[in-house]
Amino acid sequence: MTCYDRRDLGLLLLRLGTGGVLAAHGAQKLFGWFGGHGLEGTGQFMESVGYAPGKASATAAGLAEAGGGTLLALGLATPAAGAAVAGAMTGAAAVHMPNGFFAQEGGYEYAATLGLAAAGLAITGPGRLSLDHAFYHVFDRGWMVPVALGVTAAATAVVLGTRNRRVRQKVEGEQEVLFEE
């Protein structure tokens, strides 16, 4: 007989809360549920803040949030789910960074909190009250944590670098030709 301890209960609550919020947030993007704008509206917004193509960016963010959030809540494939969510939240934080830290000013506080919670779960693991534990951690091996976080970090760096270049070009405008030939 397995005895669950405070750690298992705490991880369950953290997974359900964080995963549930993320799944709902992703459903806003993908389906327009819970007052969201769906792929069309979210895609237009993504395009306006430098993520292009907008609809593909909205789909990727929505899948990372809804899929990663659902997997986190279930405690299944926790390293991959947490890493995917952390990457998506890093992209969201980049959009809000110019507004400072606090959410009431439009800052990145909310995105950072969700991303850090997801990364923490990816590293810590889901606990014994999870599908990963029920499936003998087939999708939650120790080596998967650095691989998932590393691949996500690399992909996020490329996406953010491309986005930042677009935003910079939009702000600075195209450079004029100095000399005509």
HUPEDA-V812421 format. One record per backbone hydrogen bond with DSSP energy under -1.0 kcal/mol. CO is the residue of the C=O (numbers start at 0). NH is the residue of the N-H. E is the energy in kcal/mol with one decimal. If there is no record, write none. Layout:
# HUPEDA-V812421
CO/NH/E, CO/NH/E
This chain:
# HUPEDA-V812421
4/8/-2.0, 5/9/-3.0, 6/10/-2.7, 7/11/-2.1, 8/12/-2.5, 9/13/-2.5, 10/14/-2.9, 11/15/-2.9, 12/16/-2.6, 13/17/-2.5, 14/18/-2.5, 15/19/-2.0, 16/20/-2.1, 17/21/-2.3, 18/22/-2.7, 19/23/-2.2, 20/24/-2.4, 21/25/-2.7, 22/26/-2.0, 23/27/-1.6, 24/28/-1.2, 25/29/-2.7, 26/30/-2.4, 26/32/-1.3, 27/37/-2.0, 32/35/-1.7, 36/40/-1.5, 37/41/-2.3, 38/42/-2.4, 39/43/-2.1, 40/44/-2.1, 41/45/-3.1, 42/46/-2.3, 43/47/-1.9, 44/48/-1.3, 45/50/-2.7, 46/49/-1.4, 52/56/-2.2, 53/57/-2.6, 54/58/-2.2, 55/59/-2.5, 56/60/-2.6, 57/61/-2.8, 58/62/-2.7, 59/63/-2.3, 60/64/-2.5, 61/65/-3.2, 62/66/-2.0, 63/67/-1.1, 64/68/-2.3, 65/69/-2.2, 66/70/-2.5, 67/71/-2.5, 68/72/-2.6, 69/73/-2.1, 70/74/-1.4, 70/75/-2.4, 73/130/-2.2, 74/131/-3.2, 76/80/-2.8, 77/81/-2.7, 78/82/-2.0, 79/83/-2.6, 80/84/-2.2, 81/85/-2.4, 82/86/-2.3, 83/87/-2.2, 84/88/-2.7, 85/89/-1.7, 86/90/-1.8, 87/91/-1.9, 88/92/-2.6, 89/93/-1.8, 90/94/-1.1, 91/95/-1.5, 92/96/-1.4, 95/98/-1.7, 96/99/-2.0, 99/107/-1.6, 100/108/-2.2, 101/104/-1.3, 101/106/-2.4, 102/105/-2.4, 107/111/-2.6, 108/112/-2.3, 109/113/-2.3, 110/114/-2.5, 111/115/-2.7, 112/116/-2.3, 113/117/-2.3, 114/118/-2.5, 115/119/-2.6, 116/120/-2.1, 117/121/-2.3, 118/122/-2.1, 119/123/-3.0, 120/124/-2.6, 127/129/-1.3, 129/133/-1.8, 130/134/-2.4, 131/136/-3.7, 132/135/-1.7, 134/137/-1.1, 136/139/-1.2, 140/143/-1.1, 142/146/-1.3, 143/147/-2.9, 144/148/-2.5, 145/149/-2.4, 146/150/-2.8, 147/151/-2.2, 148/152/-2.4, 149/153/-2.3, 150/154/-2.5, 151/155/-2.8, 152/156/-2.2, 153/157/-1.9, 154/158/-2.5, 155/159/-3.0, 156/160/-2.3, 157/161/-2.3, 158/162/-2.6, 159/163/-3.1, 160/164/-1.8, 161/165/-2.0, 162/166/-2.6, 163/167/-2.5, 164/168/-2.3, 165/169/-2.2, 166/170/-2.2, 167/171/-2.9, 168/172/-2.2
